[in-house]
Amino acid sequence: MVRVESISRWYGNFCAVDDVSFEIDQGEIVGLLGHNGAGKTTIMKMLTGFLQPDKGSIIINDLDLADQPEQVKADIGYLPENLPLYPEMMVADYLEYAASLRGIEASRRIAAIKMAMVQTGLVDKATQVIATLSRGYKQRVGVAQAILHQPRVLILDEPTNGLDPTQTRLMRELIKQLSKHSTVILSTHIMQEVDAVCDRVLIMRNGRLIVDERLEVLGETHTLLLKTSLKPEDMNSVLEGSSAFRLSSTVTGDKFTEYHIQVSVQRDIGDAIAQLSQKVMQFKGEIYAIFPERHNLESVFREVNMGREGEHHV
């Protein structure tokens, strides 16, 4: 659906995007993350055809954006961070105007507007002046104009910016619904938004793509958390002579002791849990919990921006 091949973009002597490649399949929701200046906005501008890459190519729906820009843009919906709204217009009038700009035929325009308003929950606001809407509904109007033409690729820049918790939850639900018909690329600086709605994450740093991974894989670690009645001296005996396990930290409590145990990357984590459990029971230890620890997205993002991306880079 979207294939980016070795794109770079320079502003004078400054390289904003440096040899970035990735692919996004139909129906995926992909989060684009990075600090200010990491290259996110430049990538989004290139994906929408607003900027051309100095090197590389962008293929969307099997069409090269450089060779067939009008055909490609016709199948992209875009919500900029700064909403492209006319506050003095009514919602329905604004969407009618946006539909005309999109080239939607007059005979299809009313049906397209109705569908977009139904999808975004705006039917009851059709005759309301945009300036009088809450921030959440204004965001919905922005999304509605982006999906009027039923694009197969939807690019959303900070779609929950400025929303309260209820509005944020509703916007998340809307994005998930839209992904049933569109590939969604979501740019945000809010980690919780990516965790809540995305299948995959792209993390940029200094113009380069550092992480490209599905969220469930990104969170995996090779560290087990074990809570057991075994005391540290017994646990040392359990692990003695094993190259598969290494004790990294211990927290002693009244009822049990908590151990963080690194597992060799060559070992399947499920097999490691089974083997370690058997060893503990052989020493007559009670197991209160044993499970793999997981990274959260915020910790991964922090490691990437500290230059410790080796274990996450794909």
C-alpha positions as CSV (number, residue, x, y, z in Angstrom):
1,M,0.0,0.0,0.0
2,V,2.7,2.5,1.0
3,R,6.4,1.8,0.1
4,V,9.1,4.4,0.9
5,E,12.5,3.6,-0.7
6,S,15.6,5.4,0.6
7,I,14.2,8.9,0.7
8,S,16.3,11.8,1.8
9,R,15.5,15.5,2.0
10,W,17.9,18.4,2.5
11,Y,17.3,22.0,3.6
12,G,20.5,23.7,2.4
13,N,23.2,21.9,4.3
14,F,20.8,20.3,6.8
15,C,19.7,16.8,6.2
16,A,16.1,16.6,7.6
17,V,15.5,13.0,6.4
18,D,18.4,10.7,5.8
19,D,18.0,7.5,3.6
20,V,14.7,6.3,5.2
21,S,12.8,3.2,3.9
22,F,9.7,1.4,5.2
23,E,6.5,-0.3,3.9
24,I,3.0,-0.1,5.3
25,D,0.4,-2.7,4.4
26,Q,-3.4,-2.3,3.8
27,G,-5.3,-1.7,7.0
28,E,-2.3,-1.1,9.3
29,I,-2.3,1.8,11.8
30,V,1.3,3.0,12.1
31,G,2.6,5.5,14.6
32,L,5.4,7.9,13.5
33,L,7.3,9.1,16.6
34,G,10.3,11.4,17.2
35,H,11.3,14.5,19.0
36,N,10.9,17.9,17.3
37,G,13.4,18.1,14.4
38,A,13.6,14.3,14.1
39,G,12.1,14.4,10.6
40,K,8.5,13.4,11.2
41,T,6.9,16.5,9.6
42,T,9.2,16.4,6.6
43,I,8.3,12.7,6.0
44,M,4.6,13.5,6.2
45,K,5.0,16.4,3.8
46,M,6.7,14.1,1.3
47,L,4.1,11.4,1.7
48,T,1.3,13.9,0.9
49,G,3.2,15.3,-2.1
50,F,3.7,18.7,-0.5
51,L,7.5,18.2,-0.7
52,Q,9.5,16.0,-3.1
53,P,12.4,13.9,-1.8
54,D,15.9,14.9,-3.0
55,K,16.6,11.2,-3.3
56,G,14.6,8.0,-3.3
57,S,11.0,7.2,-4.2
58,I,7.5,6.9,-2.6
59,I,5.1,4.3,-4.0
60,I,1.4,4.5,-2.9
61,N,-1.1,2.0,-4.2
62,D,1.4,0.9,-6.8
63,L,1.8,4.4,-8.2
64,D,5.0,6.5,-8.0
65,L,4.2,9.8,-6.3
66,A,6.8,11.6,-8.4
67,D,5.5,10.3,-11.8
68,Q,1.7,10.4,-11.1
69,P,1.2,12.9,-8.3
70,E,-2.4,13.8,-9.0
71,Q,-3.6,10.2,-9.1
72,V,-1.7,9.4,-5.9
73,K,-2.9,12.5,-4.0
74,A,-6.5,11.6,-5.0
75,D,-6.2,8.5,-2.8
76,I,-4.7,10.2,0.3
77,G,-6.6,11.9,3.1
78,Y,-4.7,14.3,5.3
79,L,-5.4,16.0,8.7
80,P,-2.7,18.6,9.4
81,E,-1.9,19.5,13.0
82,N,-3.3,23.0,12.4
83,L,-6.9,22.2,11.4
84,P,-7.7,23.5,7.9
85,L,-11.1,24.9,8.9
86,Y,-13.1,28.0,8.1
87,P,-14.6,28.9,11.5
88,E,-17.4,31.1,10.1
89,M,-18.8,28.3,8.0
90,M,-21.4,25.7,9.0
91,V,-20.1,22.1,9.2
92,A,-22.2,20.9,6.2
93,D,-21.2,23.9,4.1
94,Y,-17.5,23.5,4.9
95,L,-17.6,19.8,4.0
96,E,-19.5,20.6,0.7
97,Y,-16.7,23.1,-0.1
98,A,-14.0,20.6,0.8
99,A,-15.8,18.0,-1.4
100,S,-15.8,20.4,-4.4
101,L,-12.0,21.0,-3.9
102,R,-11.5,17.2,-3.9
103,G,-13.3,17.0,-7.2
104,I,-16.1,14.9,-6.0
105,E,-18.9,15.0,-8.6
106,A,-21.9,17.1,-7.6
107,S,-24.2,14.1,-8.0
108,R,-22.1,12.2,-5.4
109,R,-21.3,15.1,-3.1
110,I,-24.3,14.9,-0.7
111,A,-23.9,11.1,-0.2
112,A,-20.1,11.6,0.4
113,I,-20.8,14.3,3.0
114,K,-23.5,12.3,4.8
115,M,-21.2,9.3,5.0
116,A,-18.3,11.3,6.4
117,M,-20.5,12.9,9.0
118,V,-21.9,9.5,10.0
119,Q,-18.4,8.1,10.3
120,T,-17.2,11.0,12.4
121,G,-20.4,11.5,14.5
122,L,-21.2,14.9,13.1
123,V,-24.7,14.4,11.9
124,D,-26.2,16.4,14.8
125,K,-23.7,19.2,14.1
126,A,-24.4,19.6,10.4
127,T,-25.9,23.1,10.7
128,Q,-23.7,24.4,13.5
129,V,-21.1,27.1,12.9
130,I,-17.6,25.6,13.2
131,A,-16.4,28.4,15.5
132,T,-19.0,27.3,18.1
133,L,-17.9,23.7,18.2
134,S,-15.7,22.2,21.0
135,R,-12.1,21.3,20.2
136,G,-13.1,17.6,19.9
137,Y,-15.8,18.3,17.3
138,K,-13.5,20.6,15.4
139,Q,-11.0,17.7,15.2
140,R,-13.8,15.5,13.9
141,V,-14.6,18.0,11.2
142,G,-10.9,17.9,10.2
143,V,-11.1,14.2,10.0
144,A,-14.4,14.3,8.0
145,Q,-12.8,16.5,5.3
146,A,-9.9,14.0,5.1
147,I,-12.2,11.0,4.4
148,L,-14.8,12.6,2.2
149,H,-13.3,10.9,-0.9
150,Q,-12.9,7.6,0.9
151,P,-9.1,7.5,0.6
152,R,-7.1,4.3,1.0
153,V,-4.3,6.1,2.8
154,L,-5.1,8.4,5.8
155,I,-2.4,10.6,7.3
156,L,-3.2,12.2,10.7
157,D,-0.9,14.7,12.3
158,E,-1.4,15.0,16.1
159,P,-5.2,14.0,15.8
160,T,-5.7,14.2,19.6
161,N,-3.9,17.5,20.1
162,G,-5.7,19.6,22.7
163,L,-8.5,17.0,23.4
164,D,-9.8,16.1,26.8
165,P,-9.7,12.5,28.0
166,T,-13.3,11.7,26.7
167,Q,-12.6,13.4,23.4
168,T,-9.3,11.5,23.1
169,R,-11.1,8.2,23.7
170,L,-13.7,8.9,21.0
171,M,-11.0,9.9,18.6
172,R,-9.1,6.7,19.2
173,E,-12.3,4.7,18.5
174,L,-12.8,6.7,15.3
175,I,-9.3,6.0,14.1
176,K,-9.7,2.3,14.7
177,Q,-13.0,2.3,12.7
178,L,-11.3,4.2,9.8
179,S,-8.5,1.6,9.6
180,K,-11.1,-0.9,8.4
181,H,-11.1,0.9,5.1
182,S,-7.8,2.9,5.1
183,T,-4.2,2.5,5.9
184,V,-3.5,5.0,8.7
185,I,-0.3,6.8,9.4
186,L,-0.4,8.7,12.8
187,S,2.2,11.2,13.8
188,T,2.2,12.2,17.5
189,H,4.4,12.9,20.4
190,I,2.1,11.2,22.8
191,M,3.2,7.7,23.6
192,Q,-0.2,6.6,25.0
193,E,-1.8,7.3,21.6
194,V,0.5,5.0,19.8
195,D,0.0,2.3,22.5
196,A,-3.7,2.7,22.3
197,V,-4.4,2.6,18.6
198,C,-1.3,1.5,16.6
199,D,-0.2,-1.9,15.3
200,R,3.3,-0.7,14.6
201,V,5.7,2.1,15.4
202,L,8.4,4.0,13.4
203,I,10.8,6.0,15.5
204,M,12.9,8.8,14.0
205,R,16.0,10.3,15.4
206,N,18.1,13.0,13.7
207,G,16.5,12.3,10.3
208,R,17.1,8.6,10.4
209,L,14.6,5.7,11.0
210,I,15.9,4.0,14.1
211,V,13.0,1.6,15.0
212,D,10.5,-0.1,12.7
213,E,8.6,-2.7,14.6
214,R,5.2,-4.1,15.6
215,L,4.3,-3.0,19.2
216,E,3.9,-6.5,20.5
217,V,7.4,-7.4,19.4
218,L,8.9,-4.1,20.5
219,G,7.8,-4.8,24.1
220,E,9.4,-8.2,24.4
221,T,12.5,-8.6,26.6
222,H,14.6,-11.6,27.6
223,T,14.3,-10.8,31.3
224,L,12.0,-12.9,33.6
225,L,10.5,-11.6,36.8
226,L,10.3,-14.4,39.3
227,K,8.6,-14.2,42.7
228,T,9.5,-17.2,44.9
229,S,9.9,-18.3,48.5
230,L,13.6,-19.3,47.7
231,K,16.2,-17.2,49.5
232,P,19.0,-15.6,47.5
233,E,21.5,-18.3,48.5
234,D,19.2,-21.0,47.2
235,M,18.6,-19.1,44.0
236,N,22.3,-18.9,43.4
237,S,22.4,-22.7,43.6
238,V,19.5,-22.9,41.1
239,L,21.3,-20.8,38.6
240,E,24.8,-22.2,39.2
241,G,26.4,-23.7,36.1
242,S,23.6,-22.5,33.7
243,S,24.7,-20.3,30.8
244,A,21.0,-19.7,29.9
245,F,20.2,-17.6,33.0
246,R,21.9,-14.6,34.7
247,L,20.6,-12.9,37.9
248,S,20.4,-9.2,37.3
249,S,18.7,-7.9,40.5
250,T,17.1,-9.1,43.7
251,V,14.4,-7.5,45.9
252,T,13.8,-9.3,49.2
253,G,10.3,-9.1,50.8
254,D,8.6,-10.6,53.8
255,K,6.7,-13.4,52.0
256,F,8.8,-13.9,48.9
257,T,11.9,-12.7,47.1
258,E,11.6,-11.0,43.7
259,Y,14.3,-11.9,41.1
260,H,15.0,-10.3,37.7
261,I,16.7,-12.9,35.6
262,Q,18.2,-12.3,32.2
263,V,17.7,-15.2,29.7
264,S,20.1,-16.0,26.8
265,V,18.7,-14.5,23.6
266,Q,19.2,-18.0,22.0
267,R,16.6,-19.5,24.3
268,D,12.9,-19.5,23.7
269,I,11.3,-17.5,26.5
270,G,8.5,-20.1,27.0
271,D,11.0,-22.9,27.3
272,A,13.1,-20.8,29.7
273,I,10.1,-20.2,32.0
274,A,9.4,-24.0,32.1
275,Q,13.0,-24.9,32.8
276,L,13.5,-22.2,35.5
277,S,10.2,-23.3,37.2
278,Q,11.3,-26.9,37.3
279,K,14.6,-25.9,38.9
280,V,12.9,-23.8,41.5
281,M,10.5,-26.6,42.4
282,Q,13.5,-29.1,42.7
283,F,14.7,-26.8,45.5
284,K,11.3,-27.0,47.1
285,G,10.6,-23.4,46.3
286,E,7.1,-22.0,45.9
287,I,6.4,-19.9,42.8
288,Y,4.1,-16.9,43.3
289,A,4.7,-15.4,39.8
290,I,6.9,-15.9,36.8
291,F,6.6,-14.0,33.6
292,P,8.6,-12.1,31.0
293,E,9.1,-8.4,31.7
294,R,8.0,-6.1,28.9
295,H,9.3,-2.7,27.7
296,N,6.8,0.0,27.5
297,L,6.9,2.3,24.5
298,E,8.1,5.3,26.6
299,S,11.2,3.4,27.8
300,V,12.0,2.2,24.3
301,F,11.6,5.8,23.0
302,R,13.9,7.1,25.7
303,E,16.5,4.4,25.0
304,V,16.4,5.2,21.3
305,N,17.0,8.9,21.9
306,M,19.8,8.1,24.3
307,G,21.5,6.3,21.4
308,R,20.8,2.8,22.8
309,E,18.8,1.5,19.9
310,G,20.8,-1.6,19.0
311,E,18.3,-4.1,20.4
312,H,15.3,-2.5,18.8
313,H,16.5,-1.4,15.4
314,V,15.1,-3.4,12.5
